[in-house]
Amino acid sequence: MRGSGDRTRFVGFTVERDPDGPLLRKDKSPPALRTPNGLIWAHELDEFFYIARAPQVPNYVTTWSRSMLKTIGEHYDTLERYRWEVPLQPPRIIRPWPVLKLPYDHPAQTDPPIGAIDEGCDREHPDRILYTLRPDECIDDLWWLYTQRIPRRCPSDPSQPCTARLVRNHAPGDTAPTLEGLPYDFLWCEHFRAKLESKSVNDKSDLIAKTVRDLLEDEAIVGDSLGVRFISRGSTRGSSNTARATSGQASPADLFSTNDLPKLEEKIPEAFLPDILLVHDPERTTQHTSGTPNEPVTYRRVEYRLPQSGGVENEEPQNTEDRVAHLHLRQTNRLGTGHHSSVYRAPLTLPPPLSAYSPTGQVTVAAKLAFPRCTAHALLHNEARTYSAFPEHAQTEYCGYNVVPPCHYPVPIGPIVPKFYGFYLPVGEDGKTKDEFALHGKEHNMCREDAACSVSWRSPILLMEECGEPVKPENFTVDERTECFSLLLRLHELRITQGSFYVRNVLIQPGPLSARPSQRALGTPSFRIIDFGRARVLAYLLAAIKETDAEKRQVERSRAINDQYFAMRAEEQQARDQFSLDMFAF
């Protein structure tokens, strides 16, 4: 076991209590900085500590964070002065290295903009004004010379403060406003100009100078009451990060190749999540029976909902205009095969104008398809239902660390599961989705996995992020074992069980994902739990209770909750066995 005794993530000190300090109740945790999962969070490892719940019982300790201590004030000022020399920072999302691109001025552009490089917590503070967009081509270690600087947008909500945002200097030619004879790169937004107008002459100059200094420390920038201009690298005036169109000269065979295509690790913005998937499947991997195998077969995205939500379990998204994407399936691009399904690395052409930094504008995703057996279809539908239940934070990385009970040691906050890009069903000749499992599934309720019926149904397609290879815990440090175990505990915090927790269903890939792929390493790994065909989601189990009698309904609810509780405890024991973690050693 590599470095099994050398734990590097631990709680390093104890804060002494004031004798007259309050009782720290377990059921009334103080308001503090936390990640969306609600767990205890700190930006740095030394911001965790042990603290006695009762001042008179010094050995009855719990783990707290710096922001929690600030709420009661005991010794906080002293610790901030001598131990915590940097300001208290809130948690933030860590973005993966960008592969998507979208014209900056597109109405659906996001904040941070698509294509923005994550520059770390030192630069990614809430009042950040400029983001750095990656260049079209990343040449060795000089890629940063070709980056673009893009301003943060003004908040769309008028109630949110605007802290010195910028807009492009779009005026053409000789009409463009200039500073010292050269066009401004950016102009101050209307909110900042109004703020300047309310200042005296001296205060106005001071505010401009401070704001210019805060833009980017490594840039040479000049500015006045109208805007700013760069006098070093990074000027973006006239650049537009326009999405490169897919080459019309490429042959169909080229579009099946995964060579030189980046894998998609970012979230697809809601405005571009495909409604229609044109699946190019000449080898009939989907089991389609079209007479022209070279013509794409049409699939449509469906969204699972709780059964109590309008009485509909899955439904098609309602958009004014369908967003169309293309998926290319090839048998030789198969990533792996399980007992009930196969997963393919599949080139995906996104709905325009969303594109990617690649020769064809494509990215690759993992496409999961069911075998032609009734139980395989049931498992894939259940997996899609489970992915629909995951909150966004379960697919997102955050800075800092969590303490995830019953783990005693801090762990990084990586995603629990791969990003989910939709569940797609085949479309029939009438233009409607053909959910053959919904039509015929009840006929197979008594089928077992070891005695399943062969079926001729076209397979649904589940699209998700590709996240690496199965883990080998025997090569892990004790910190990595704890981190993998914490993913399952966080899954259980959502009241979801995975259902078949084996090491083959935990993936590892080099990280950090915010770095360029060529700069990642297994020394900073990124983990995911996969394969949710046998998962159980408590919210779905409770919503499926049909009993109308109040007393009997409560009995069934209690039974479902208890069953899920014991299933989680059993799964945690299985995970400890899989990762060779002794009780209380994680």
N, C-alpha and C positions, 0 to 999 in steps of 0.2 A: 504494500500500500504506500504510494508515494507521499512522503511527508505527513503520515497519518497523525503524528503527535504535534505537529507544528501548526497550531491554529493561529491565524493572523487577524481574525475578526472576533473580538470579544469585548465585553464591558469591562473597562479598565480601572474604575475607581468608585468610591462610595462617597456620597454627600452626607455630611452630618446634619442631623435635624436640630432645629431650635427646640429647647425643652417644652416650650409652650406652643409649638406648632400644631396645626390641625391634623386630625386623623385623615389619612389618604384612603378613601373608600374605593374598593375595587369596582363597585357598581356606579361610581360617579367620577369617572376620569375627567380631568380638567380640560377645557378647550385649549387646543394647541395646534401647531402645524402638523398636518397629517396628509398622507396620500389619499386618493379617493377611496381606497379600500378600507379606510378607517383605522388602520393599524398604527402603532407608535412609530414615529419617523424621526430621523435626524439626518442632517446633511453630511456630517463627518462621524467617524467611529467614536471619537473622544467626546461627542455630544450625548452619548448614552452613559448612564451611571446607575448604581444601585442606591436606593433610598429606603429608609425604614417607613413602613406605613404608619406606625405609631411611634412617636419620639421615645416613649418609655420601654419599647420592645425593639432594641436595635438589631436583633437577629432576624426579625420578620421583615424581609426586604422585598422590594419589587424593582423592576427596571423602568426607569423614566428617561425622558429626553430633555434637552436644553429648553425647548419651548414650553414644555410642561412645567418645569421648575420656575420659569418666568411668571407663571400665573399665581404662584404662592409667594414668590419673592425671596425665599430663604437662601441667603448667601449668593444670590444670582449676580449681584453687582461685582462681588469679589471674584467669582469664577469668570465672569466676562472680562474682567480686567487682566487676570493672570493666566487663565487657561484658554479662554475663547477670545482670541484677539481679532477675529473677523466678525463682521455683522451677522446677525441671525438671518439665514436665507430660507425662503419658502421652497417647497418641492416644485419641480418643473418637469415637463415631459422632455425626454432625450430623443431627438429625432434620428432615425437611421440615415445613413449616407444616401443622398437623394438620387433617384434614377428617373423620376417623373419630371416632365417639363410642361409648362403652360404659359402662354403669353401673359406678361405681368399685368396688363391692363384688362384682362378678361374679367367679366362680371362675377364669375364663380371663383376667382382667385382667393386664396385663403390667407390667414395671418397666423403664423409665419407663412410666407409665400411658398408655393410648390417650387422645389429646387433649392431651397435655402439650406446651407450647410450648418450643422450644429457645431458651434464654436466653444462649447463648454460653459460651465457655470460662471466663470469669471467674466464672460462676455454676454451671456444670455439672461440678463436680469430683466425684470418686468418693464422698465422704462427704455428698453433698447430701441433705438431709432432706426438703425440700418441693419439689414441682413446681408449675408454674403451668398450670392448664387454661384453654384458650381459652373465651370466653363463647359463648353461642348466637348472639348477634348482634354483629358487629364494626362499631361505629358510628364512622366517620371515624378521628380520631386519639385518641379517648377509649376505645377498646376495652379498654385495660388496666385501666380503672376497674371493669370487670365480670368480671375474671378470678377464678378460684377457686384456693385453695392446697390441694394434695393431698399427704399424707405419702408418703414412700418406704416400701415394704413391707419387713418383716423378711425376711432371706434365707431361702429355703426349705431350703437346705442348712445343717444345724446346724454344720458345720465352718467356715462363713464367719462372720466377726465381724459383729456388729450394732452400728452406731455411732449410737445415739440415734435410733431410729425412733419414729414416732408412730402412734397409732390414733385413729379418730374417737370422739368422745364420743357414743355412740349411745343412752344411757339416756333414756327418754321423760320429758317434763314435769318434775314436781317431784322425780323421783328422780335427775335428772342431776347429777353432781358439779359443784360450783361453785367459782369462785375470785373472792374479793371480791364475792360476791353474784350473780355472773353465771356461766352454764355455761362450762366449758372448751370450747375448740374441739377440742383434741386431748389425748389422754392418752398418757403415756409407755408404750412397749411393755414387755412383761414382762422383756426382756433389760436394758433401761436401768434399770428399777426394781430389778432384782437388783444391777446395778452400783452404784446409789445406796446400797443397803442395806449394801454392803461398805465404804462410806466413813465417815470420821469426820464430825461435824457440820459443821466448817469446810470440809473437802474436798467434802462433799456440796453445800454452798452454792456453792462455786467451780465445780463441775462443772455444776450447773444454770445458773449465770450464763453460763458460757462457751458452753454448748450453745444457750441462748436467743439469745445474740449471733450465733452461727453460723447461725441459722435463715435469716434474710433481713435484709440490712443496711438495707433501706429500709422495714421494717415496725416498728411499735411493738408489742412482745410482752411479756407478763408470764408468769412461770411459777413453779412450785414443785415439790415432790417428786412430785406427782400428774400434772401436765400443763401445758399452756400455753393462753393466750387472747390473741387479737389485739385490740388496742384502736385499730386503724385499718382501712383497707380490706382486703379479702382474707379476711375470716372466712368459713369454709365450713361451719360447723355447720348441719346440716339440709339442705344442698344435696347433690344426688346425681348430677349430670351424667347423668341418665336419658336414654337414647336416645329421641328423638322418633319416634313411630310414623309410618309412612307413612300419609298421609291416605286414609281409606277412601272419601272423596268424589271423589277425583281420577278423571277419565275415562281410559280406556286411551290415548287420543291424548296426554294430558298427559305420560304416562310415557315417551313417545318423545322429548320435547323435551329438548334439552341446555341450554336457557336457565336461568341462575342455578344450574347444577349445577357443583360444583368437580370438577376432575380429580383422580383418585386418584394420589398420589405416595408414600404410605406403603406399607409392607409389610402385607399382610393377615395377621393372626396365624394360625398353623397351626390353631388351634381353630375358625377361621371360614372357612378356605379352602373354597370351594364344592365339594361332591361332585357335586351335580346342578345343571345350568344349564337353566332353563326359558326357551327362546329365543322371544321374541315377534317373529315374522317374517312379517307379512301380505303382504309383497312378494316372498316366496320367495327372499330373498338367499342363503340356505343351500342352495338347490336342493331343498328338501323338497317332497314331493308329497302332503302331507296334504290331504284333501278339505275341511278347515275351516281356511283360512289364518289366521283370527283366533285360533285356539287355539294355545297355545305348543307348540313341539316340544321334546322332551326330549333333553338331552345329558348325558354323564357325563365327569368328569375322569379322565384316565389319566396315569400317571407312567412316564416312561421310566427304565429301569435298564440298566446294562451287561449285554450278553448273557451274561456269565459268572455273573451274579448269579441263580442258580436257573434259568438257561436261558430266562428270560422277558425280552423286550426292553421291553414296556410292560404295565402292569397297573393295575387299578383299586385306589385306596386302600381299605384295609379299616377302616371305622369302624362303631361300633355303631349309629349313627344318621346318616342322610344329612343333610348341610347343604345347604340349597336356596337358590339365588339366582335372580334374574330378569334377563335381558338383553333390551334392546329395540333392534332393528335397524331403521334407516330409511335409504333410499338417499340422501336429501338430507343425511344426517350423514356422508357419505363424506369422509375426510380426504385420501385419495390412492389412486392406482391405479398399480401397477407392471406388469411384463411378465407376471406369473403370479398376482397376487393383488390384492385391494383391502383397505384398512384403513378402519374406521369408528369415529367417536367414538360410543360406545354407552353409554346410561344403564344402570347396574348397581344393582340392589337387593340388598344383601348379606344373608347369613343372619342372622336376628334372634337376639339383641337387638343385634347390631352394626348401627350406622346411621351417618348422616353429618350434618354441619352444612349442611343444604340444605332447601328447602321440602318435598320429598318423601322426604327421607332417602336419596336416591340420590347416586351419584358417577358420573363418566364414566371409561371406560377405552378403550384402543385395541383393537379386535377385528379380527383379521386372518383373512380367508377366501380360499380357493383358487378360482381359475377352474375351470370344468368341463373340465379337461384333465388327462391322466394325469401329466404331468411337473409340473404345478402342485401336485398333491396330494403328489407325492414331495418337492418342495421344502419344503412346509409341514410335513410330517412331520420332515424333517431339521432344520428350524428349531426345532421343539419338542424334538427330541432334543438339540440344542445348548444351548437354554435350560436344560434339565434338568442339563446338565453344568457350568453356571456356579456357582461358590461364591457364598455370600451376599455376601461382601465385594466382588464384582464389580458388585453392584447397590446399593452403599452408599457414602455420602459420609463422609469422615473429616476431622477438623481437621488443620491443618498442611500439610506438603508432603512429597512423595517426590522422590528423584532416581532416574530410571528409565533405566538404561543401554540404549542408548548415548547418551541425552540427557545433556548436560553441565549443564543448568540445572534448578533445582527447579520442580516443577509442583504445583498443587492436586490433591487426591485426591478427585475426583468419581467417581460411578459410571461404569463402562465401558459398561454396557448398561442398557436399561430394566428396571424391576422386572417380574417374570414372575408372572402370576396364574393360570396353568394352561392346559392343553391339553385340549380337550373333543371327544369323539366322539359322533355321534348314537346314540341308543338305538333298537333295533328293537322290534317288537311283542311279542317274547318277553321284553323288559325287559333285554336284554343289549346291550352296546355293539356297534355294527356298524362295524367297521374295514374299509371296502371296499378301501382301499389294500392292507391286509395280505392280504385275500382274493384280490385280482386283480392286485396290483402286479407280480408275477413275469411276468405275461403281457405286461407293457409294459417289460421290462428293456431292450429294444433301441430303445425310442422316444427320439427326440431332442427337445430343446426347440423346435427350429425345424420339427419334424414330429411334433407330439404328437397323440395320439388324443383326440377328444372323449369325455367320459364323463358318465354320469348320476348319479355318486356325490354324496351330500350332502357338503358341505364340512365338514371339521373347523373348529374355532374356537380360535384362539390369543389369549389375553387378556394384555395387557401395559400398561405405563404409557405415556401419551402424552407425548412429549418435545420437541415443537417443530417447527421447520422446517429443511430442508436448509441447511447452512452455505454462506457465500459467502466463501471464503478471501481474495479480493482486498480485502475490507474489514477483514481481521484485523490485529491487532498481531503482532509476532514472538513475543511471549509466548503468544498464543492459538494460533498455528500450532504451536508446540512442545507446548502442552497437548493439542491434538487428536492430534498424532503420538504422544504418550506413551500415549494410550488404546489405540492399536493395539499398542504395545510391551507394555503390561500384559496385553492379550489374548493375545499370544504367550507371555508368561510362564506362561500357563495351558496352553500347547501347543495352542492353538486358532487356526485361521485363519478370517478372515471370508469369503474366497472371491470377493468382488466389491467391492473397496475403491475406491469412488468418492465424491466429495464429496456426492452425493445420499444416501449411506448414513451420513452423519454429521449429526446434528441439533443445533440450538442453540435455547435458550430463555432468557428473562431469568432472572436469579438475584439473590441466592442463594435456594435453595428453602426455606431455613429462615424466610425473611421472608414476610409476607403477600403474595399475588399483586400487590396494588396498589402495593407498595413495591419490587418487583423491577425490574431494569434490565439491558439488554444490555451495560452496562459491567462487569457481574459475571456473565458468562454461565455456563450449565450445558450440557455437551455429552454426547452419547451416540452410540455406534455401533449401527446397526440392520441388519436384513435378513441373516439367517443361513441362508437356504435353501441356499446353496452352501458353508457352513462345513464344515471338517474338524476333528474332535476326535481328538487322538492316542489318548486312552484308549479310544475306541470302535474305532479302527482296530486297535489292538493286541488288544483283546478279541475282535475278529472273526476273528483268525487261527485256522484250523482244523487246521493241520498238526500231526500227533502226533509225528513224528520230531523229537527234541530239536535235532539239528543244523540240520535244514531250518527248524524253527520259529525258531531264533535268526537264521538268515539272513533270514527274512521280517520278523522284528521289526526287525532292523537296517535293512532296506530301507524299512520304514514310517517309522522315526525319521528316516532321512536324507531321505526325500521330504518329510516335514513340515518339517524344518529348511530345506531349499531353498525350499519354498513360503513359509515365513515371511520369508526374506530377500528373495524376489521381491516379496512383498506390502509389505514395508517400503520398498523402492525405489519401488513404485507410490505409496505414501502420500507419500513425499518429493516426488514429481513433482506429486501432486494439491495439496499445500500449499506448493509452491515453496520447499522447504527444501534449501539446498545441503548437501553433505556436511560434517559437523562444525560446522554452523551451527545446532544445535538442542540 
